[in-house]
């Protein structure tokens, strides 16, 4: 080694691309970065050529595991070059992944989709987190779990998502029993890529806990439960998974010769146990202790918070001991429509005038809307929204809820609506914060990370004003990759120039921006009154007081069914023939 | 006379222009038309030059009475030329007007704004129907009437509008007592223009009944009531108005020599008692008997229906004996936001893509939206709206209510919203129809008139499907002017070649189009279920069950007050300074 400096590499596997970052272990400086866009991207219409005659159903979303390996070969060496460092000084590598993103492999980890015998079966490929075609299986799991009184249901707010591990696994069994049978392993992509890096199969406790119903105390649901779903599913854990679970902060193994060849890093350096993009962001946002909520804000918001104890909190996505920071319980909550909702509005609800102003100023439509919306005071829009365009994740856990907007007059314009949508998502965050506090998990302040809060100062101020709490921003614009690099430094250990634990790593490697968004007292007082309206309507429409959202959805589904069986009524309307004057 | 043919002229005084139509008395054929745009239009910012340094307050809307006379001089002769008839064969002229549109004049009918002494006072001008600056006076009248238990309040749904006669008169007294004092008469513009035509002051029972609290049984409110508002207002009826009220269908007098000179018509021909644009449309839509609702559809909807009796119906605009067709009670109800609402959406809520498609096809954005919305089945949008962008006129009579939209998802687009808005206005119409029927006034079918239903077939079919009733369209595209010409034929009388009454005139002169919009049974069944949702939310938000609309409005007004006393909070937000890496 040429000097005393030590570096680690973090690789963040996102939905469309993987990002490798080279970080200085001493202070967290991000010295080099490289992004690899997956060649096959999100596979949601048909399989990649030459099998592109195989058409996927609605709600399917697959990926190609070869893209994940290619990302190691392309992005890591380029990030090292970009950093201008000697790769010999890299002491560890860590990865994080979307989740639950899972795939079937042989017992040695070869993806089934790489075999000619299986490649034309969509179930042989990686099921991406947003593969939603396992909803029937999720419904069945929820129903059976409720019937059997499964105790683990409480940890997940009483209901699990179609995005999770066992609905996806059960869908493979039901729709492609041959693939299920042929699969030696069913594994999270996070753990699979670590397997490719180390040659050793491990399973991390974060995805196991949050997505696969595992806990340190109780392990997985028992065999009778899986047998109740399907006799062939009874031994899914024993035959296709593992009951050995590795804790975050540990090393999964050393970098294999093969992976060293891919990455240009030294063989044998520490490879961290795999992690999840949202959860790994928490220490990268400098938070390793209870009392601070970290909001990872993008198309949706993922909220993570730590606690010494694990009281039951209604409507959480999950609570997992050691699931984010070892030694503490990690809670996860979520809001399903945030940046997504603003994007929906910009795409579908903003008239040409705003697009022209944006063009003229070389700005985005979002920026023009933000400009106009910032000129409004709290409550001046006259509007209130329920932000459930994608349903409600926390705390109602109900995908069948929908959006609402009230208060429109002839003077209502796009800026008013835009502001009301931002406010609604802030009220949704406050509902979650209040649920935590009511359950005994204190939230004293908030740290945000992600592209959305970096771009939109108005949003940050509104969130501070609505929640009555100080909001700060993580310094890094790539907290997942930084977090992975931090866990790599912990996996390497203090002796190798890394850290003994993630708290020590965070103290040196994670930072906040100087910007502090303090709640404005006058605005907070107004928002308290608007929030009372939001909370009342939240309960009215969200807890069954008024069934309109469920009824509209049911009627819509009936109408869509009918659409396939006859012409729309208007086509049969009378033809207008004016009477001659 | 050159042949046996007889003609009448109808002049429809609208908001921006007056339209003269020459009609064949035998069959209602519209032979000639001419439109005169008022030179001074709607005066809502400053008085016309040379007094354009006089600035008007918010909610003011004035007109220049000289424009009304000019319309006679310009439009009537041109309509006669356009018809290619001999003016000697015109046996009568009738007019209809927006209402309540009123002005102060001297005792001989000279508008005060024509005197140099008064012309710079805005109160000397015509107050147009949509002058809304007398809201404090309307509020006061409503409060005092409720306190005194005035029996006439029941005829107007319990509340009167700021658009009506006495709020406007009281505003003149309060804000310009000199004008009030100088005014020999306060008079509806409808009656004033008939005065100009005949030289005789008359007051029609339609505007007196619907806008000035008069009834055949009880006359005007008594002097004590006016005195309770203001001692100076006690004798407003005796000093400024008249207790002699002329019935629709009669002749106000013969055409004066002066007016014959303006119009080119023969002096002495019958001039009909003045009428109101909405009400005069009813016989022009061929309806002179109970059982059929006439919907005059434009920016708003005015609903008129006839009845042998006058049961109290909650939330009507008014019920007047002989107020529309002599011998029957005429009910008026209204929806405040219809075409206005669709226009709001097209202007403020439709993305560039639709504007581009419209341009490419040479169509309007409305037409493109209608095309897409027509491809949706009932309930397929997944949306439900409350159509109260302008508040609710009937049956809630509450201007402080506002719009609501529920059911949005990420797949919701402009066509879905457009259809939901149309459906919401149809549900609003159904609420009114059901209120009539619950009160004992039968509605068996509906005839629509106005530009909106002529242009939008989807709208007509949805209204038929939602209400479960047959909807037809008046043949004439200018029902107010046709109706005025019909009343002119009645004023002329059968002996002069006209008709004995309006029913006889309607039988010959009014027609329906062949197009019949029958309710589709399957769609009606779906709409029954959606309507149940609408009706429940209508009562929930409209009758005080949930106060969100009132609270939002109150908070908005507080915010607007605060806007004038300090910078918006966001301007004080921290400046973001990223930490160096």
Interface residues (C-beta under 8 A of the other chain):
Chain A: X29 X30 X337 X340 X344 X347 X348 X349 X350 X351 X352 X355 X374 X375 X376 X377 X378 X379 X380 X381 X382 X383 X384 X389 X390 X402 X403 X404 X405 X406 X407 X408 X409 X410 X412 X413 X414 X457 X458 X460 X461 X465 X473 X475 X511 X512 X513 X514 X515 X516 X517 X518 X520 X522 X523 X526 X529 X530 X533 X536 X537 X540 X541 X546 X548 X549 X551 X552 X553 X555 X556 X558 X559 X560 X562 X563 X568 X569 X570 X571 X572 X573 X574 X575 X576 X577 X578 X579 X581
Chain B: X29 X30 X337 X340 X344 X347 X348 X349 X350 X351 X352 X355 X374 X375 X376 X377 X378 X379 X380 X381 X382 X383 X384 X389 X390 X402 X403 X404 X405 X406 X407 X408 X409 X410 X412 X413 X414 X457 X458 X460 X461 X465 X473 X475 X511 X512 X513 X514 X515 X516 X517 X518 X520 X522 X523 X526 X529 X530 X533 X536 X537 X540 X541 X546 X548 X549 X551 X552 X553 X555 X556 X558 X559 X560 X562 X563 X568 X569 X570 X572 X573 X574 X575 X576 X577 X578 X579 X581
